[in-house]
Amino acid sequence: MLPALAEDIGNGDYATDVSNLNVNQAGLDNIIRASEEQGFGGDLLAPLKALIDRRVADGLPSLIEAVGRS
């Protein structure tokens, strides 16, 4: 499975029938909101949320390039 994923990443093919960055953005928003409602801060996830928000705003399909440069 990893070789196939590596090939897809190398080709810039991020197509999925499961979820995309927009779905993950919404899910992360829900996790942060639920955490805050339960009295836990969302501070740990805030940098990831900011990165996802920037990628979605820029119309970019994935995080892999951004994480690879970090």
N, C-alpha and C positions, 0 to 999 in steps of 0.2 A: 504494500500500500504506500509506503513512504517513497519509493522510487517514482511511482505514478504522481504523487503529490508534488514531488520535486520537479518533475517534468512539466506539470501544469504551471507551477510557479515560474519556472524558467521561461515558459512560453507566454506568460502573462495571462493565462486562461483561468479566470476566477469564477466561471459560471457554476452555478449550483442550483439544485432543485430543492434544497433544504432551507437555506437562509442566505441573505445578503447583508451587506453592512448596514442598510437601513433597518432591517429586522433586529440585528444585534444592537443597534443604537436604541431602539425602542425598548428592547429587553433590559439593557443596562439602565436606562431611565427608570424602569419599573423596579429593578433591584435596589437602586439608590433610594428611591422614594420609600419603598418598603423598609429598608434599613433605617432610614431616618424616622419613620413612623414608629419603629420598635425601639427607638432611643439610641441607635448606633449611628455614628456619623458616616457620611459617604466619602470622607476624605481619602481613603485608600483607593477608591475607584475614580476619583475626580480626574487624575491625569489621563487615564484611559478614556474616560468620557470626553475630555477635551480633544484628544487625538482623533477619536471616532467622529466627533462633531465637525472637526476641521476637514477630515477626509470626505465626509458626506457633503459638506458645503461646497467643496471643490469638485464634486462629481467623480471622485476616485473610488474604485470598486473594492479596495482591500486595504488592510493594514500592513501587509507583508513588507512592502518597500520601506515604509516608515519605520517599522521595527528593525529591519535589517540595517538601517542607517544609524540607529541609536547606539 
